[in-house]
Amino acid sequence: MRPSSLSLTGSLFMLSEDGGLVEYHWNALDGWNWVEHGTPYKSVTLVGSPGPCFEGNQLFLIGSDGKIYLRYLDQTTWKWKNCGFPYMDYMAARLQRQAEATDGKENMCVDGDFAASLENDEKLNGLNANCDPKVAPMRPIPFSEDSVIFELRDGRLAEMRRIEDTQWVWSRTIGTPTSLCIANFWTSLAS
């Protein structure tokens, strides 16, 4: 990731053997330097390839817990943001925790309107034990400047959209023909 194509600095991001984020950073003064970013939490390792970079300072990563983590540069400090995974019950619990937390120690990607819009997905998830809303360890796909697509463990797709500089929210889940979750939903609907 580079601030611009004319920039003389840039970075390559990769995962270490122990599941931490590592950066190989270049600048004209010092040359190449290794930077250890580690993991968002001690109990979480990073899986799959690092995702797309947005605005040269925001990187999406998938945790071993099936959640999305955003690594972003806030002025001169790298920070982690827990973006979770798209599921209504999970979102409702997260909204409750954020409302109760006044110290603001944990950054999270939250959108109340999205939780309300997932009512149909809650019904869909209730019909099938094969539905798994956690994110699969597949590299995310940039959909636009303000949107990224993730594959869920059950084969569905989920989209995150940027609504502010570093504020990303889950916007929708998308059924796919390969999702067992959707296939069983249609079978039960036809019965």
Secondary structure, DSSP 8 states (H G I E B T S, - for coil): --SSTT-S-EEEEEE-TTS-EEEEEEETTTEEEEEEEE-SSTT--EES----EETTTEEEEEETTS-EEEEEEETTEEEEEEEE---HHHHHHHHHHHHH--S--S-B---HHHHHHTHHHHHHHHH-TT---SB-SS--EEEETTEEEEEBTTS-EEEEEESSSS-EEEEEEE--TT-HHHHHHHHHHH-
